[in-house]
Amino acid sequence: KAGVTQTPRYLIKTRGQQVTLSCSPISGHRSVSWYQQTPGQGLQFLFEYFSETQRNKGNFPGRFSGRQFSNSRSEMNVSTLELGDSALYLCASSNRGYLVFSYNEQFFGPGTRLTVL
Amino acid sequence: GENVEQHPSTLSVQEGDSAVIKCTYSDSASNYFPWYKQELGKGPQLIIDIRSNVGEKKDQRIAVTLNKTAKHFSLHITETQPEDSAVYFCAASRTTSGTYKYIFGTGTRLKVLA
């Protein structure tokens, strides 16, 4: 089974621009979560999508948004880029159902390294 | 708020020795605790996990223990090898009320010296 794929792997943008990152989950997985990883802040949760709906959200400004398509592929968008947005953006997929007490094993993709100049 | 403390931040061991990484979580409702290994240039890879109804789990050279009363869990790697060198992250998650986000520890850089 193919793993989680993310495109592009590397991206360089300038301040003020916007960027869209893409994630394809493992086949059959309906949950996609996004994380930002930086040396100073570690791994921080951005949001989770399940069945095309945002189910959970972390503490990031509204410039960070996402969506999920009917095939479970997800995109993340960052508008008006700032220098501090430079990070590794990780996508993780899970085959969890939307049930109480459904454990959530997440599998990560390789990430998109975003550099903002 | 919710947080996970992880110690140590760096750990150097001789090849063949054991390594132990400890995490403490704050949310008593957490019920799932995965451990990830991240190598340079790659995403985190799930290496072992434990659920709150289990006190210990082992998979070959890797084991995880959970103390719910003290709200801490630990990763144990025995007979370390150079390929175990990586950054290890613990995480805590709860699966009630539709909340599935992970809270990660700050990571431990493990160096196994040959």
Interface residues (C-beta under 8 A of the other chain):
Chain A: V4 S31 S33 Y35 G42 L43 Q44 F45 E48 R55 N56 G58 L90 S94 R96 Y98 V100 F101 S102 Y103 N104 E105 Q106 F107 F108 G109 P110 G111
Chain B: N31 Y32 P34 Y36 G41 K42 G43 P44 Q45 L46 D49 R51 F89 A91 S93 T95 T96 S97 G98 T99 Y100 K101 Y102 I103 F104 G105 T106 G107
